[in-house]
Amino acid sequence: MNPAQRVAMVTGAGTGIGRAAVQAFHGAGYRVVLAGRNRERLERVVAELGAAPDRALAVACDVSDPDSVSALFARTRAEFGRLDVLFNNAGVGAPSIPLEELTFAQWNAVVGANLTGAFLCTQAAFRLMKDQAPRGGRIINNGSISAHAPRPRSAPYTATKHAITGLTKSTALDGRAYDIACGQIDIGNAATEMTERMAAGILQADGSLRVEPRMDVAHVGRAVLQMAELPLETNVLFMTIMATKMPFVGRG
């Protein structure tokens, strides 16, 4: 299919990795759906793109709310008629406090945004991708290096990112019958608002604070696009993209 006819949806599209992915998809000629809780941020990204009204759609959505997700996908179907790529990017973290001090509400907020939200959007995407012509599409989940090497005081975030790996594998399996491919991108230290604190030093496993290298978030956007551009007979099940010198491999 001509890229100009393809539709990509990005959740958490108002800032950071989501914004970079939207820029990459739009630059490659896709029509884009921007979803996020803050409409003003979404509209700023659309303005930055300079996109024609029929090429970009901003929809306020709380991915942890089933009704909000249903409205997002109904709007996408009504405006664009199909969905070829879903990037499940929306996510949050809990405060960096000792595990025993986390509240139930803090735990639930992370699970709702990071895991339940990805499931609800995946479920809605399945329904749309199964029925459209041509059939099928691709779902890309934003995992994390935390799913392999957790940071101190990150239990809710790390647990949900481990769960995303299970969701990715199950989605890849269940999607086979409908030409729906699913993969996961694990990202380490992209330079976004969320990682700005790394420039001042971030808590390490030994209790020290150390500055960690970061990478241009635009590289992440291009990596997501690379996964999306493959024909549906081919899938990148897992990709890791990271700042080369960040403390992930080895012992620091």
VEXTI-460380 format. One record per residue (C-alpha): x, y, z; residue in three letters; chain. Coordinates in Angstrom, 1 decimal, always signed. Layout:
N
@X X Y Y Z Z residuo ALA cadena A;
...
This chain:
252
@X +0.0 Y +0.0 Z +0.0 residuo MET cadena A;
@X +1.2 Y +3.5 Z -0.8 residuo ASN cadena A;
@X +2.5 Y +5.2 Z +2.4 residuo PRO cadena A;
@X +0.2 Y +8.2 Z +1.7 residuo ALA cadena A;
@X -2.8 Y +5.8 Z +2.2 residuo GLN cadena A;
@X -1.5 Y +4.2 Z +5.4 residuo ARG cadena A;
@X -2.6 Y +5.3 Z +8.8 residuo VAL cadena A;
@X -0.4 Y +5.2 Z +12.0 residuo ALA cadena A;
@X -1.7 Y +5.9 Z +15.5 residuo MET cadena A;
@X +0.7 Y +6.9 Z +18.3 residuo VAL cadena A;
@X -0.5 Y +7.1 Z +21.9 residuo THR cadena A;
@X +1.3 Y +9.4 Z +24.3 residuo GLY cadena A;
@X +2.0 Y +11.5 Z +21.2 residuo ALA cadena A;
@X +2.3 Y +14.9 Z +22.8 residuo GLY cadena A;
@X +5.9 Y +14.7 Z +24.0 residuo THR cadena A;
@X +9.1 Y +12.8 Z +23.9 residuo GLY cadena A;
@X +9.2 Y +9.4 Z +22.1 residuo ILE cadena A;
@X +5.6 Y +9.7 Z +20.9 residuo GLY cadena A;
@X +6.2 Y +13.1 Z +19.3 residuo ARG cadena A;
@X +9.4 Y +11.8 Z +17.6 residuo ALA cadena A;
@X +7.4 Y +8.8 Z +16.3 residuo ALA cadena A;
@X +4.7 Y +11.1 Z +14.9 residuo VAL cadena A;
@X +7.3 Y +13.2 Z +13.2 residuo GLN cadena A;
@X +8.9 Y +10.1 Z +11.6 residuo ALA cadena A;
@X +5.5 Y +8.7 Z +10.4 residuo PHE cadena A;
@X +4.4 Y +12.0 Z +9.0 residuo HIS cadena A;
@X +7.8 Y +12.6 Z +7.3 residuo GLY cadena A;
@X +7.4 Y +9.2 Z +5.6 residuo ALA cadena A;
@X +4.0 Y +10.2 Z +4.2 residuo GLY cadena A;
@X +1.6 Y +8.5 Z +6.6 residuo TYR cadena A;
@X -1.6 Y +9.9 Z +7.9 residuo ARG cadena A;
@X -1.2 Y +10.1 Z +11.6 residuo VAL cadena A;
@X -3.5 Y +9.9 Z +14.6 residuo VAL cadena A;
@X -2.1 Y +11.5 Z +17.7 residuo LEU cadena A;
@X -3.6 Y +10.3 Z +21.0 residuo ALA cadena A;
@X -2.9 Y +11.6 Z +24.5 residuo GLY cadena A;
@X -4.5 Y +13.1 Z +27.6 residuo ARG cadena A;
@X -3.4 Y +16.7 Z +26.9 residuo ASN cadena A;
@X -5.1 Y +18.0 Z +23.8 residuo ARG cadena A;
@X -3.1 Y +21.3 Z +23.8 residuo GLU cadena A;
@X +0.2 Y +19.3 Z +23.5 residuo ARG cadena A;
@X -1.2 Y +17.2 Z +20.7 residuo LEU cadena A;
@X -2.3 Y +20.2 Z +18.8 residuo GLU cadena A;
@X +1.1 Y +21.8 Z +19.2 residuo ARG cadena A;
@X +2.7 Y +18.7 Z +17.6 residuo VAL cadena A;
@X +0.2 Y +18.9 Z +14.7 residuo VAL cadena A;
@X +1.1 Y +22.6 Z +14.2 residuo ALA cadena A;
@X +4.8 Y +21.7 Z +14.2 residuo GLU cadena A;
@X +4.2 Y +19.1 Z +11.5 residuo LEU cadena A;
@X +2.4 Y +21.7 Z +9.3 residuo GLY cadena A;
@X +0.1 Y +18.8 Z +8.3 residuo ALA cadena A;
@X -2.9 Y +19.3 Z +6.2 residuo ALA cadena A;
@X -6.2 Y +18.7 Z +8.1 residuo PRO cadena A;
@X -6.7 Y +15.4 Z +6.3 residuo ASP cadena A;
@X -3.2 Y +14.1 Z +7.3 residuo ARG cadena A;
@X -3.2 Y +14.5 Z +11.1 residuo ALA cadena A;
@X -5.9 Y +13.9 Z +13.7 residuo LEU cadena A;
@X -5.4 Y +14.9 Z +17.4 residuo ALA cadena A;
@X -7.7 Y +13.0 Z +19.8 residuo VAL cadena A;
@X -7.7 Y +13.5 Z +23.6 residuo ALA cadena A;
@X -7.7 Y +10.0 Z +25.1 residuo CYS cadena A;
@X -7.0 Y +8.3 Z +28.5 residuo ASP cadena A;
@X -5.8 Y +4.9 Z +27.4 residuo VAL cadena A;
@X -6.7 Y +3.4 Z +30.8 residuo SER cadena A;
@X -10.4 Y +4.2 Z +30.2 residuo ASP cadena A;
@X -12.2 Y +1.7 Z +27.9 residuo PRO cadena A;
@X -14.8 Y +4.3 Z +26.8 residuo ASP cadena A;
@X -12.1 Y +6.8 Z +25.9 residuo SER cadena A;
@X -10.2 Y +4.2 Z +23.9 residuo VAL cadena A;
@X -13.4 Y +3.1 Z +22.1 residuo SER cadena A;
@X -14.1 Y +6.8 Z +21.2 residuo ALA cadena A;
@X -10.5 Y +7.1 Z +19.9 residuo LEU cadena A;
@X -10.8 Y +4.2 Z +17.5 residuo PHE cadena A;
@X -14.3 Y +5.1 Z +16.4 residuo ALA cadena A;
@X -13.0 Y +8.6 Z +15.5 residuo ARG cadena A;
@X -10.1 Y +7.0 Z +13.6 residuo THR cadena A;
@X -12.4 Y +4.7 Z +11.6 residuo ARG cadena A;
@X -14.7 Y +7.6 Z +10.8 residuo ALA cadena A;
@X -11.9 Y +10.0 Z +9.7 residuo GLU cadena A;
@X -9.5 Y +7.7 Z +8.0 residuo PHE cadena A;
@X -11.3 Y +4.4 Z +7.4 residuo GLY cadena A;
@X -8.5 Y +2.1 Z +8.5 residuo ARG cadena A;
@X -5.5 Y +1.7 Z +10.8 residuo LEU cadena A;
@X -2.2 Y +0.2 Z +9.6 residuo ASP cadena A;
@X +0.1 Y +0.8 Z +12.5 residuo VAL cadena A;
@X -0.5 Y +1.2 Z +16.3 residuo LEU cadena A;
@X +2.4 Y +2.4 Z +18.4 residuo PHE cadena A;
@X +1.5 Y +1.7 Z +22.0 residuo ASN cadena A;
@X +3.7 Y +4.3 Z +23.5 residuo ASN cadena A;
@X +1.7 Y +6.0 Z +26.3 residuo ALA cadena A;
@X +3.1 Y +5.3 Z +29.8 residuo GLY cadena A;
@X +4.0 Y +6.8 Z +33.2 residuo VAL cadena A;
@X +6.2 Y +6.0 Z +36.1 residuo GLY cadena A;
@X +5.7 Y +6.1 Z +39.9 residuo ALA cadena A;
@X +7.7 Y +8.3 Z +42.2 residuo PRO cadena A;
@X +11.2 Y +7.0 Z +43.0 residuo SER cadena A;
@X +10.5 Y +6.0 Z +46.5 residuo ILE cadena A;
@X +11.1 Y +2.7 Z +48.5 residuo PRO cadena A;
@X +8.8 Y -0.1 Z +47.4 residuo LEU cadena A;
@X +7.2 Y -0.4 Z +50.8 residuo GLU cadena A;
@X +6.1 Y +3.2 Z +50.7 residuo GLU cadena A;
@X +4.2 Y +3.0 Z +47.3 residuo LEU cadena A;
@X +0.5 Y +3.6 Z +47.6 residuo THR cadena A;
@X -2.1 Y +1.4 Z +45.9 residuo PHE cadena A;
@X -3.2 Y +4.4 Z +43.9 residuo ALA cadena A;
@X +0.4 Y +5.0 Z +42.6 residuo GLN cadena A;
@X +0.7 Y +1.3 Z +41.6 residuo TRP cadena A;
@X -2.7 Y +1.3 Z +39.9 residuo ASN cadena A;
@X -1.9 Y +4.5 Z +37.9 residuo ALA cadena A;
@X +1.2 Y +2.9 Z +36.4 residuo VAL cadena A;
@X -0.6 Y -0.4 Z +35.6 residuo VAL cadena A;
@X -3.5 Y +1.4 Z +34.1 residuo GLY cadena A;
@X -1.4 Y +3.6 Z +31.7 residuo ALA cadena A;
@X +1.3 Y +1.2 Z +30.9 residuo ASN cadena A;
@X -0.4 Y -2.2 Z +30.7 residuo LEU cadena A;
@X -4.2 Y -1.9 Z +30.7 residuo THR cadena A;
@X -3.9 Y +1.0 Z +28.2 residuo GLY cadena A;
@X -1.7 Y -1.1 Z +25.8 residuo ALA cadena A;
@X -4.2 Y -4.0 Z +26.1 residuo PHE cadena A;
@X -7.3 Y -1.8 Z +25.4 residuo LEU cadena A;
@X -5.7 Y -0.2 Z +22.4 residuo CYS cadena A;
@X -4.4 Y -3.5 Z +21.1 residuo THR cadena A;
@X -7.9 Y -5.0 Z +21.4 residuo GLN cadena A;
@X -9.5 Y -2.1 Z +19.6 residuo ALA cadena A;
@X -6.8 Y -2.3 Z +16.9 residuo ALA cadena A;
@X -7.5 Y -6.0 Z +16.4 residuo PHE cadena A;
@X -11.2 Y -5.3 Z +15.8 residuo ARG cadena A;
@X -10.4 Y -2.6 Z +13.2 residuo LEU cadena A;
@X -7.5 Y -4.4 Z +11.5 residuo MET cadena A;
@X -9.4 Y -7.7 Z +11.1 residuo LYS cadena A;
@X -12.3 Y -6.0 Z +9.3 residuo ASP cadena A;
@X -10.5 Y -3.6 Z +7.0 residuo GLN cadena A;
@X -9.4 Y -4.2 Z +3.4 residuo ALA cadena A;
@X -6.7 Y -4.9 Z +2.8 residuo PRO cadena A;
@X -6.7 Y -6.8 Z +6.1 residuo ARG cadena A;
@X -4.2 Y -6.7 Z +8.9 residuo GLY cadena A;
@X -1.7 Y -4.2 Z +10.3 residuo GLY cadena A;
@X +1.2 Y -3.9 Z +12.8 residuo ARG cadena A;
@X +1.2 Y -3.2 Z +16.5 residuo ILE cadena A;
@X +4.4 Y -1.9 Z +18.1 residuo ILE cadena A;
@X +4.7 Y -1.9 Z +21.9 residuo ASN cadena A;
@X +7.0 Y +0.5 Z +23.8 residuo ASN cadena A;
@X +8.8 Y -1.8 Z +26.2 residuo GLY cadena A;
@X +11.8 Y -0.8 Z +28.1 residuo SER cadena A;
@X +15.3 Y -1.8 Z +29.1 residuo ILE cadena A;
@X +13.8 Y -1.9 Z +32.6 residuo SER cadena A;
@X +12.2 Y -5.2 Z +31.5 residuo ALA cadena A;
@X +15.7 Y -6.6 Z +31.4 residuo HIS cadena A;
@X +17.6 Y -4.6 Z +34.0 residuo ALA cadena A;
@X +15.4 Y -2.7 Z +36.5 residuo PRO cadena A;
@X +16.4 Y +0.5 Z +38.1 residuo ARG cadena A;
@X +16.2 Y +0.9 Z +41.9 residuo PRO cadena A;
@X +12.8 Y +1.9 Z +43.2 residuo ARG cadena A;
@X +10.9 Y +1.2 Z +40.0 residuo SER cadena A;
@X +8.7 Y -1.8 Z +40.8 residuo ALA cadena A;
@X +5.5 Y -0.6 Z +39.2 residuo PRO cadena A;
@X +7.2 Y +0.5 Z +36.0 residuo TYR cadena A;
@X +9.4 Y -2.5 Z +35.7 residuo THR cadena A;
@X +6.6 Y -5.0 Z +36.4 residuo ALA cadena A;
@X +4.4 Y -3.4 Z +33.7 residuo THR cadena A;
@X +7.2 Y -3.5 Z +31.2 residuo LYS cadena A;
@X +7.8 Y -7.2 Z +31.9 residuo HIS cadena A;
@X +4.1 Y -7.7 Z +31.3 residuo ALA cadena A;
@X +4.3 Y -5.8 Z +28.0 residuo ILE cadena A;
@X +6.7 Y -8.4 Z +26.8 residuo THR cadena A;
@X +4.1 Y -11.1 Z +27.5 residuo GLY cadena A;
@X +1.4 Y -9.0 Z +25.8 residuo LEU cadena A;
@X +3.7 Y -8.6 Z +22.8 residuo THR cadena A;
@X +4.3 Y -12.3 Z +22.4 residuo LYS cadena A;
@X +0.6 Y -13.2 Z +22.9 residuo SER cadena A;
@X -0.5 Y -10.5 Z +20.4 residuo THR cadena A;
@X +2.1 Y -11.7 Z +17.8 residuo ALA cadena A;
@X +0.7 Y -15.2 Z +18.2 residuo LEU cadena A;
@X -3.0 Y -14.3 Z +18.2 residuo ASP cadena A;
@X -2.5 Y -11.9 Z +15.3 residuo GLY cadena A;
@X -1.2 Y -14.5 Z +12.9 residuo ARG cadena A;
@X -4.6 Y -15.5 Z +11.7 residuo ALA cadena A;
@X -5.5 Y -12.0 Z +10.7 residuo TYR cadena A;
@X -2.2 Y -10.7 Z +9.2 residuo ASP cadena A;
@X -1.6 Y -8.6 Z +12.3 residuo ILE cadena A;
@X +2.1 Y -8.5 Z +13.3 residuo ALA cadena A;
@X +3.3 Y -7.3 Z +16.7 residuo CYS cadena A;
@X +6.7 Y -6.3 Z +18.0 residuo GLY cadena A;
@X +8.3 Y -4.5 Z +20.8 residuo GLN cadena A;
@X +10.9 Y -1.8 Z +21.0 residuo ILE cadena A;
@X +13.0 Y -1.5 Z +24.2 residuo ASP cadena A;
@X +14.4 Y +2.0 Z +24.5 residuo ILE cadena A;
@X +17.3 Y +3.1 Z +26.7 residuo GLY cadena A;
@X +18.0 Y +6.8 Z +27.6 residuo ASN cadena A;
@X +16.4 Y +8.7 Z +24.8 residuo ALA cadena A;
@X +16.8 Y +12.5 Z +25.5 residuo ALA cadena A;
@X +13.2 Y +13.5 Z +26.5 residuo THR cadena A;
@X +11.6 Y +15.5 Z +29.2 residuo GLU cadena A;
@X +11.3 Y +12.2 Z +31.2 residuo MET cadena A;
@X +15.0 Y +11.6 Z +31.2 residuo THR cadena A;
@X +16.3 Y +15.1 Z +31.9 residuo GLU cadena A;
@X +17.1 Y +14.2 Z +35.5 residuo ARG cadena A;
@X +19.8 Y +11.8 Z +34.1 residuo MET cadena A;
@X +21.9 Y +14.9 Z +33.2 residuo ALA cadena A;
@X +22.2 Y +15.7 Z +36.9 residuo ALA cadena A;
@X +22.7 Y +12.1 Z +38.1 residuo GLY cadena A;
@X +20.4 Y +9.2 Z +38.6 residuo ILE cadena A;
@X +20.3 Y +6.6 Z +41.3 residuo LEU cadena A;
@X +22.3 Y +3.4 Z +40.6 residuo GLN cadena A;
@X +22.0 Y +0.0 Z +42.1 residuo ALA cadena A;
@X +25.0 Y +0.7 Z +44.5 residuo ASP cadena A;
@X +23.2 Y +3.7 Z +45.9 residuo GLY cadena A;
@X +25.4 Y +6.3 Z +44.0 residuo SER cadena A;
@X +24.2 Y +9.0 Z +41.7 residuo LEU cadena A;
@X +25.7 Y +9.0 Z +38.3 residuo ARG cadena A;
@X +25.2 Y +11.0 Z +35.1 residuo VAL cadena A;
@X +24.1 Y +8.7 Z +32.2 residuo GLU cadena A;
@X +24.6 Y +9.3 Z +28.5 residuo PRO cadena A;
@X +21.4 Y +9.9 Z +26.4 residuo ARG cadena A;
@X +20.7 Y +9.8 Z +22.7 residuo MET cadena A;
@X +18.7 Y +11.9 Z +20.3 residuo ASP cadena A;
@X +15.1 Y +10.9 Z +20.5 residuo VAL cadena A;
@X +14.7 Y +11.3 Z +16.7 residuo ALA cadena A;
@X +16.7 Y +8.0 Z +16.4 residuo HIS cadena A;
@X +13.9 Y +6.3 Z +18.3 residuo VAL cadena A;
@X +11.3 Y +7.7 Z +16.0 residuo GLY cadena A;
@X +13.2 Y +6.4 Z +12.9 residuo ARG cadena A;
@X +13.6 Y +3.0 Z +14.6 residuo ALA cadena A;
@X +9.8 Y +2.7 Z +15.1 residuo VAL cadena A;
@X +9.2 Y +3.7 Z +11.5 residuo LEU cadena A;
@X +11.7 Y +1.1 Z +10.4 residuo GLN cadena A;
@X +9.8 Y -1.6 Z +12.2 residuo MET cadena A;
@X +6.5 Y -0.3 Z +10.7 residuo ALA cadena A;
@X +7.8 Y -0.2 Z +7.2 residuo GLU cadena A;
@X +8.4 Y -4.0 Z +6.9 residuo LEU cadena A;
@X +5.9 Y -6.1 Z +4.9 residuo PRO cadena A;
@X +3.5 Y -7.9 Z +7.2 residuo LEU cadena A;
@X +5.1 Y -11.3 Z +6.3 residuo GLU cadena A;
@X +8.2 Y -10.0 Z +8.2 residuo THR cadena A;
@X +8.3 Y -9.0 Z +11.9 residuo ASN cadena A;
@X +10.9 Y -7.5 Z +14.3 residuo VAL cadena A;
@X +9.7 Y -9.2 Z +17.4 residuo LEU cadena A;
@X +12.1 Y -7.3 Z +19.7 residuo PHE cadena A;
@X +14.4 Y -4.4 Z +19.0 residuo MET cadena A;
@X +16.7 Y -2.6 Z +21.6 residuo THR cadena A;
@X +17.8 Y +0.9 Z +20.8 residuo ILE cadena A;
@X +19.9 Y +2.6 Z +23.4 residuo MET cadena A;
@X +22.5 Y +5.2 Z +24.1 residuo ALA cadena A;
@X +25.8 Y +3.4 Z +23.3 residuo THR cadena A;
@X +27.5 Y +4.2 Z +26.6 residuo LYS cadena A;
@X +24.6 Y +3.8 Z +29.0 residuo MET cadena A;
@X +25.1 Y +1.3 Z +31.9 residuo PRO cadena A;
@X +23.1 Y -1.6 Z +30.6 residuo PHE cadena A;
@X +25.6 Y -4.2 Z +29.3 residuo VAL cadena A;
@X +28.5 Y -5.0 Z +31.5 residuo GLY cadena A;
@X +28.8 Y -3.7 Z +35.1 residuo ARG cadena A;
@X +28.4 Y +0.0 Z +34.7 residuo GLY cadena A;
